[in-house]
């Protein structure tokens, strides 16, 4: 067996020491993951375990971020504690991205909405439908999850979206939902629902500004496509 504990490596090759001496940017993604894991198993180092985890995600960090606790626990050497640490780490990354995207004074494009909603729903394995409420200056008041459903569909209450708009004194609404599949193209039901929500909001003097469909790293904007 050629396994050698990280403790026996040259100090400059150990991930923690390398980070302290050279900074985070000097580490590979595998080395960073090894630091999060903290330890390996009896037969493999934390770095070996990290390499195995990345292999399960086709060495793609974005795909790894989609893993659930059960996905991680299927990997030999990953128990509940390590799985929870990994999930928490990726969730912190998502929340940091979300915080950065919310710093803007006002919404000016579909890309800005995508940057806000992608960390929330872009990697989910089920559909969720959200509404983003804006004031007269197109500044976001808040985002609200309207419904959560299955892999291909979620039920949306149009009246609930309008009710929140009234309570928040919103003058504009942007709706967004995700497609767990690879396609971000709107279905016939998506188009019909968009029309229903637009018409309902008109009755309370509120505009539907856009409908953003998110699938992974891609999105579809009804406004950009001239459908609103």
Buried (B, 14 or more C-beta within 10 A) or exposed (E): EEEEEBEEBEEEEBBBBBBEEEEEEEBBEBBBBBBBBEEBBEEBBBBBBBBBBBEBBEEEEEBBBBBEEEBBBEBEBBEEEBBEBBBEEBEEEBEEBBEEBEEBEEBEEBEBBBBBBBBBBBBBEBBBBBBBBBBEEBEBBEBBEBBBBEEEBBEBEBEEBBEBBEEBEBBBBBBBBBBBEEEBEBEEEBEEBBBBBBEBBEEEEBBBBBBBBBBBEBBBBBBBEEBB
